[in-house]
Amino acid sequence: MFQCSHCNHKFSNIRQLNGHKRMHGPSLGKVNRTRTDKLKKCLCCGNTKNTRYKSKNPDFCSKKCHTKYKWETEGILSVVLGNGPKEDIIRYFKEENLYHCHNCNINQWQGKKLNLKLIYIDKNKNNKLTDNISFLCPNCYDANI
């Protein structure tokens, strides 16, 4: 176990300790401002600790935050406007607690989640507005065909 003599932070190996010491700069205990100025707040969670997530977009602390922010800003809007792909439509209905059979109003059978079939009320697959979308359980789907 290695310990920084300036801030008493503990490290498992000497390489981590040496990398950490560079943060203190030439004077003891003083943090190097050029490195901390690069830290930004994550647009999703506001975290500033781990904003060194290496991606095409450095405004997020993790891929999880990046995808969550993208869903909340773009994904939901595309579904509501009728432009979203099938996977996003299903996700939206699940999050809004609207993912249940249109006929019998169930979404699970014997404690297991059902894989409901997405149907378009007016039979037009290009009309992806939420008012035109419904779900059927396998039994009701087979009965309606």
C-alpha positions as CSV (number, residue, x, y, z in Angstrom):
1,M,0.0,0.0,0.0
2,F,1.4,3.4,-1.0
3,Q,0.3,6.7,0.5
4,C,0.6,10.3,-0.8
5,S,2.7,12.4,1.5
6,H,0.7,15.5,0.6
7,C,-2.9,14.4,1.0
8,N,-2.6,10.9,2.6
9,H,-4.6,9.3,-0.2
10,K,-3.8,5.6,-0.5
11,F,-2.9,3.7,-3.7
12,S,-2.3,0.0,-4.4
13,N,0.8,0.5,-6.6
14,I,3.6,3.0,-7.1
15,R,2.5,4.0,-10.6
16,Q,-0.8,5.2,-9.3
17,L,0.9,7.2,-6.6
18,N,3.3,8.8,-9.1
19,G,0.4,9.7,-11.4
20,H,-1.4,11.2,-8.4
21,K,1.6,13.3,-7.3
22,R,1.5,15.2,-10.6
23,M,-1.9,16.6,-9.6
24,H,-0.3,18.5,-6.6
25,G,2.0,20.6,-8.8
26,P,5.3,22.2,-7.9
27,S,4.2,23.5,-4.5
28,L,3.1,21.1,-1.8
29,G,-0.7,20.5,-1.5
30,K,-1.5,22.9,-4.3
31,V,-3.6,21.3,-7.1
32,N,-2.5,21.9,-10.7
33,R,-5.3,24.2,-12.1
34,T,-4.7,23.4,-15.7
35,R,-5.9,19.8,-15.2
36,T,-8.9,20.6,-13.1
37,D,-10.1,23.3,-15.4
38,K,-10.8,20.6,-18.0
39,L,-13.3,18.9,-15.7
40,K,-16.9,19.6,-16.6
41,K,-20.2,18.8,-15.1
42,C,-22.1,15.8,-16.6
43,L,-25.2,17.0,-18.4
44,C,-27.2,14.1,-17.1
45,C,-26.3,13.7,-13.4
46,G,-24.2,16.9,-12.7
47,N,-21.3,14.8,-11.4
48,T,-17.8,16.4,-11.8
49,K,-15.7,13.6,-10.4
50,N,-15.6,11.2,-13.3
51,T,-16.1,13.5,-16.4
52,R,-13.1,11.9,-18.1
53,Y,-15.3,9.4,-19.9
54,K,-13.6,9.0,-23.2
55,S,-16.2,9.2,-25.9
56,K,-17.1,11.3,-28.9
57,N,-19.0,13.5,-26.4
58,P,-17.0,14.6,-23.3
59,D,-20.1,16.2,-21.6
60,F,-21.0,13.0,-19.8
61,C,-19.3,11.0,-17.0
62,S,-20.3,7.6,-18.3
63,K,-21.9,5.8,-21.3
64,K,-24.9,5.1,-19.1
65,C,-25.4,8.9,-18.5
66,H,-24.9,9.6,-22.2
67,T,-27.6,7.1,-23.3
68,K,-30.0,8.2,-20.6
69,Y,-29.6,11.8,-21.6
70,K,-30.0,11.0,-25.3
71,W,-33.2,9.0,-24.5
72,E,-34.7,11.8,-22.4
73,T,-33.9,14.5,-24.9
74,E,-34.3,12.8,-28.3
75,G,-35.8,9.3,-27.9
76,I,-39.0,10.2,-26.1
77,L,-39.6,13.1,-28.4
78,S,-39.2,11.0,-31.6
79,V,-41.7,8.5,-30.2
80,V,-44.3,11.1,-29.4
81,L,-43.9,12.7,-32.8
82,G,-44.3,9.3,-34.5
83,N,-40.7,9.0,-35.8
84,G,-39.3,6.4,-33.3
85,P,-38.2,2.9,-34.2
86,K,-40.1,-0.1,-32.8
87,E,-37.7,-0.6,-29.9
88,D,-38.1,3.0,-28.7
89,I,-41.9,2.7,-29.0
90,I,-41.9,-0.4,-26.8
91,R,-39.5,1.3,-24.3
92,Y,-41.7,4.4,-24.1
93,F,-44.9,2.4,-23.4
94,K,-43.1,0.3,-20.8
95,E,-41.9,3.5,-19.0
96,E,-45.3,5.1,-19.1
97,N,-46.9,1.9,-17.7
98,L,-49.0,1.5,-20.9
99,Y,-47.5,-1.8,-21.9
100,H,-50.4,-4.2,-21.5
101,C,-52.8,-6.1,-23.7
102,H,-55.4,-3.9,-25.3
103,N,-58.1,-6.6,-25.1
104,C,-57.6,-8.4,-21.8
105,N,-55.4,-5.8,-20.0
106,I,-52.6,-8.2,-18.8
107,N,-48.8,-7.8,-19.2
108,Q,-47.7,-11.0,-17.4
109,W,-48.8,-14.6,-17.2
110,Q,-48.1,-16.8,-14.2
111,G,-45.6,-14.2,-12.8
112,K,-43.7,-14.0,-16.1
113,K,-43.6,-10.9,-18.3
114,L,-45.3,-11.4,-21.6
115,N,-43.8,-10.5,-24.9
116,L,-46.7,-8.4,-26.3
117,K,-47.2,-7.9,-30.0
118,L,-47.2,-4.3,-31.2
119,I,-50.2,-3.5,-33.5
120,Y,-51.2,-0.4,-35.4
121,I,-54.9,0.4,-34.8
122,D,-55.5,1.8,-38.3
123,K,-53.3,-1.1,-39.8
124,N,-50.9,1.6,-41.2
125,K,-47.3,0.8,-40.1
126,N,-46.1,4.3,-41.2
127,N,-48.5,5.9,-38.7
128,K,-46.4,5.6,-35.5
129,L,-48.3,8.1,-33.4
130,T,-48.9,6.9,-29.8
131,D,-52.7,7.1,-30.3
132,N,-52.4,4.6,-33.2
133,I,-50.3,2.0,-31.3
134,S,-51.6,-0.8,-29.1
135,F,-50.4,-4.1,-27.8
136,L,-51.9,-7.6,-27.8
137,C,-50.9,-10.7,-25.8
138,P,-50.1,-13.8,-27.8
139,N,-53.6,-15.3,-27.2
140,C,-55.5,-12.1,-28.3
141,Y,-53.2,-11.6,-31.2
142,D,-53.8,-15.1,-32.5
143,A,-57.6,-14.7,-32.1
144,N,-57.6,-11.4,-34.0
145,I,-55.7,-12.7,-37.1
